[in-house]
């Protein structure tokens, strides 16, 4: 079989391979997370909101968007759906009465405490082919790329 791969020069080909590789890894991790989350009825974004509130405390919507790297487009819907399920609540910011904080409820805390350990185990399994040193190197590389 003939190789029909186009070449754009060694450096460009390498950049494209890295780009495709990062996307494939991201999609693989998302598929794994979706499998875990599908049993809970939560979307990936809903899980991310609960997780950040669980670990960081009460936050404004703009802070949640920033921390989970989401867009504001559907965040209102996500927040409203979590509130309908009594997993979060909206409270006035004591430092600025015009602002609203999003707070995880006891029910939401219980959900995240059930799901998060399974998520950690799945990540442990997924990344088990890498050594601790390789994971540290990868983390540093991703931090470096994220600063651009």
N, C-alpha and C positions, 0 to 999 in steps of 0.2 A: 504494500500500500504506500502510495506517495504521500510525503509530508507536505501539506499545503500551508503550513504555518508561515505567516508573514513575519518579516523581520524589520524592525525599525532602528536597528543598531543595538549593540550589546547593552549599553546603559539604559536605553529606553525599554528594551525587552525585559531587562531585569526589573526596572521600575514597574512595568505592567505585571510581571509575575508576582511581585511583592503585593501590589494592589489586589490582584485576583486572590492571592493566598489569604490576605487579611479578610477579604470579604467572605471567602469560603469558611474560614474559621469562625467568624462572627455568625454566619448563618447556621453553622453546625451547633454552636453553643445555644443560639436562639431556639433551634428545633428541640434540643434537649430540655431547655427551660420550659418551653411550651408544653412538652409532654408531662412534666411535673405539674405545671400550673393548670393544665386542662382538667385535672381531677378536682381542683379547688373551685373552678368557675372564675378564677381571676385572669385578667389579661396580664401581659408582661408589664405594661405601664402601671396597672393597678398594683401589682406586686412591688414594682419599683417605688411607688409612692408610699406604700405601707412600710417597706424596708427602710427608706430614708427617714421617715417619721419615727420609726422604732429606734433607729440608731442615732439620729441627730436631734430628736425632740420636735417641738412645735415649730412650724415654718410657714412663711407666707407662700402663696402660690408661685410667685416669681422665683423664690429660693428653691422650691421643689423642682421647678423646670430647669433651673441652672444645675442642680445637683444630680438629677437623673438624666441630664442631657436630652431632654424632650423639647418638643415645640409647644408653643402655647395654643396651637390650633385646637386640639381636642382635650386639653387639660381640664377645662371647665366641666366637660362631660364626664371625664374620669373621676374628678372630685365629687361631682353630684351623684354619680353611681355608687361610689364608695360610701358617701353619706347616707344614701337610701338604704344601704345594707348595714348601716350603723357600725361601719368599720373605722370611720373617721367622723369628726365633727368640726364645725366652723365656730371659732370663738373670737371675741374681740381682742385685739392686741392691747395689753395693758399699757404699753408705751406709746401707742398711737391709736386712739379710738376710731380713726377713719379706716384703719387697716384690719384685715381679718387674718387670723392664724388658722392653720389646719392642724388638728390634733388627732392622734391615733386614740381610739377608744379601747376599752378592755377587750371587747370582742375582736377588734383589729389586732391588738397585741397577741391575743390567743391564736389568731390565724397565722400571723408571721412566725410565732414560736413553734407552730406545727410544721410550716413549710420550709423555713430557713435551714434547719438541720439537713433536710433532704437535698436542698439546693447545694449546700456545702459539700455533702458527700458526692453529689454528681460532679461538681467542679473538681473535687479531688480525683475522681476516677478519670475525668476527661484529661486533666493535666498530668496524670501519673506517668506518662511517657517522658516527661521532662524532669531533669534533676532540679534540686533546689537552686543550684547555681544558674542553670538555664532559665528558670522562672524569674530569678532576680535580674538577669541580663535582659530578658524580654520585657520585664516591667520597666527597666530604665530606658530601653529603646522606645517603648510606647509613650512614656512620659516625655521623652525628647521630641517625638513626632507630634505629640499633643500640644506642645508649646508653639507650634507654627500658626 
